[in-house]
Amino acid sequence: MSRELWLLRHGKSDRDLAVDDFDRPLKKKGKYDLLRLGKWMLKNKLSPDYILSSPANRALSTADIIHTEIASELLIVTDKRIYQEGIERIKAVLAECPFQVKKLLLVGHNPELEHLLINLVGAVNLPDTNKLLPTSTLVRLRMPEDWFSLESGSASLISITYAKLIVE
């Protein structure tokens, strides 16, 4: 059985507040888009085996909303290496995930998620767009069975779902 990695960029956050980047909350629009995405995931029977999130406020809030919408009983695992530490650190986090996990939801930030996506799939295999991963975008990747050493080009794109394009 193949494994899947689901990359979810956090919802739209409030950049106008005078708070540290790590503490920025989601905007109302960000929450709304994530509610739509979560309902869409539930409708399409997309439920992960493992939820891994950056501990930054906007990412963890994103994970919480999706977690609630898909009625998951999983715990949300956080790891600070997902926040602004580059794709090699994210790959290290993925390598440490339990082997039995077949569908992993990773909630994080740009530019790291875009860089990871391009590294794993290859730019030529992705849509030619100005912004590959806007906020509240879910990417599904087919991954190799062994995540211990994720080589460039080792994944294939299954789908990209933009929450703002979901029709209710």
C-alpha positions as CSV (number, residue, x, y, z in Angstrom):
1,M,0.0,0.0,0.0
2,S,1.4,3.4,-0.9
3,R,1.6,6.3,1.5
4,E,0.2,9.8,1.0
5,L,1.5,13.1,2.3
6,W,-1.1,15.9,2.5
7,L,0.4,19.4,2.7
8,L,-1.9,22.0,4.0
9,R,-0.9,25.7,4.1
10,H,-2.4,27.5,7.1
11,G,-5.5,29.7,6.6
12,K,-5.3,33.4,5.9
13,S,-3.8,35.1,8.9
14,D,-4.0,38.6,10.3
15,R,-0.8,40.4,9.4
16,D,-2.1,43.8,10.6
17,L,-2.0,42.9,14.3
18,A,1.1,44.0,16.3
19,V,2.1,40.5,17.4
20,D,5.1,38.3,16.7
21,D,4.9,36.3,13.5
22,F,4.6,33.0,15.5
23,D,1.5,34.3,17.3
24,R,-0.5,35.7,14.4
25,P,-4.1,34.4,14.5
26,L,-6.3,33.4,11.6
27,K,-8.5,36.1,10.0
28,K,-12.3,35.4,9.7
29,K,-11.8,34.7,6.0
30,G,-9.1,32.1,6.8
31,K,-11.4,30.3,9.2
32,Y,-14.3,30.4,6.7
33,D,-12.1,28.9,3.9
34,L,-10.9,26.2,6.3
35,L,-14.4,25.3,7.3
36,R,-15.3,24.8,3.6
37,L,-12.2,22.7,3.1
38,G,-12.9,20.6,6.1
39,K,-16.5,20.0,5.0
40,W,-15.2,19.1,1.5
41,M,-12.7,16.7,2.9
42,L,-15.4,15.0,5.0
43,K,-17.7,14.8,2.0
44,N,-14.9,13.2,-0.1
45,K,-13.9,10.8,2.8
46,L,-10.5,12.3,3.1
47,S,-9.3,11.5,6.6
48,P,-5.6,11.3,7.6
49,D,-4.0,8.7,9.9
50,Y,-1.8,11.3,11.5
51,I,-1.9,15.1,11.8
52,L,1.3,17.0,12.2
53,S,1.4,20.8,12.6
54,S,3.7,23.7,13.1
55,P,3.1,25.0,16.6
56,A,2.6,28.6,15.3
57,N,-0.8,29.9,16.2
58,R,-2.2,30.2,12.6
59,A,-1.0,26.7,11.7
60,L,-2.3,25.0,14.9
61,S,-5.6,26.8,14.5
62,T,-5.8,25.5,11.0
63,A,-5.1,22.0,12.1
64,D,-7.8,22.4,14.9
65,I,-10.5,23.5,12.4
66,I,-9.8,20.7,9.9
67,H,-9.6,18.2,12.8
68,T,-13.0,19.3,14.0
69,E,-14.6,19.4,10.6
70,I,-13.5,15.9,9.6
71,A,-14.6,14.6,13.0
72,S,-11.2,13.1,13.7
73,E,-10.3,11.4,16.9
74,L,-6.6,11.8,16.2
75,L,-4.3,13.9,18.3
76,I,-2.6,16.8,16.6
77,V,1.1,16.4,17.0
78,T,3.2,19.6,16.8
79,D,6.9,20.0,15.9
80,K,8.7,23.3,16.0
81,R,11.0,22.1,13.1
82,I,8.0,22.7,10.7
83,Y,8.2,26.5,11.5
84,Q,10.7,28.4,9.4
85,E,13.5,25.8,9.5
86,G,13.6,24.7,5.9
87,I,12.7,21.5,4.0
88,E,15.5,19.3,5.2
89,R,14.2,19.8,8.8
90,I,10.7,19.0,7.6
91,K,12.0,15.9,5.9
92,A,13.6,14.9,9.2
93,V,10.3,15.3,10.9
94,L,8.6,13.1,8.3
95,A,11.3,10.4,8.7
96,E,10.4,10.2,12.4
97,C,6.7,9.5,11.8
98,P,5.4,6.1,12.8
99,F,5.8,3.6,9.9
100,Q,2.2,2.5,10.1
101,V,1.0,6.0,9.0
102,K,-0.3,5.8,5.5
103,K,-2.0,9.2,5.2
104,L,-0.2,12.1,6.9
105,L,-1.6,15.6,7.1
106,L,1.2,18.2,7.5
107,V,0.0,21.7,8.3
108,G,2.6,24.4,7.8
109,H,3.8,27.6,6.1
110,N,5.3,29.0,2.9
111,P,7.9,29.1,1.6
112,E,8.8,25.8,3.1
113,L,5.7,23.9,1.9
114,E,6.1,25.1,-1.6
115,H,9.8,24.3,-1.6
116,L,9.1,20.8,-0.2
117,L,6.4,20.3,-2.9
118,I,8.7,21.3,-5.7
119,N,11.5,19.2,-4.3
120,L,9.4,16.1,-3.9
121,V,7.4,16.3,-7.2
122,G,9.6,18.5,-9.5
123,A,8.6,21.8,-10.8
124,V,7.8,20.4,-14.3
125,N,5.1,18.2,-12.8
126,L,3.2,21.1,-11.1
127,P,0.8,23.7,-12.4
128,D,2.4,26.8,-13.9
129,T,0.8,29.4,-11.6
130,N,1.9,32.6,-9.9
131,K,1.2,31.3,-6.4
132,L,1.4,27.5,-6.1
133,L,0.2,27.3,-2.5
134,P,-2.0,30.2,-1.4
135,T,-3.5,30.0,2.1
136,S,-5.9,27.1,2.8
137,T,-4.7,24.9,0.0
138,L,-4.5,21.1,0.3
139,V,-2.0,19.1,-1.8
140,R,-2.1,15.3,-1.9
141,L,1.1,13.5,-2.8
142,R,1.7,9.8,-3.5
143,M,4.9,8.9,-1.6
144,P,7.4,6.1,-1.5
145,E,6.8,3.5,1.2
146,D,10.0,4.5,3.0
147,W,10.1,8.1,4.2
148,F,13.4,7.8,5.9
149,S,15.3,9.4,3.0
150,L,13.0,11.4,0.8
151,E,14.9,12.1,-2.4
152,S,14.1,14.8,-4.9
153,G,11.4,13.6,-7.3
154,S,10.3,10.7,-5.1
155,A,6.6,11.7,-5.0
156,S,3.9,12.2,-7.5
157,L,1.1,14.7,-7.4
158,I,-2.4,13.4,-6.8
159,S,-4.3,16.6,-6.5
160,I,-4.3,20.3,-5.4
161,T,-7.5,21.7,-3.8
162,Y,-7.8,25.4,-3.3
163,A,-10.4,26.1,-0.6
164,K,-11.4,29.4,-2.3
165,L,-12.5,27.4,-5.4
166,I,-14.7,24.9,-3.5
167,V,-18.3,25.2,-4.5
168,E,-20.7,24.5,-1.7
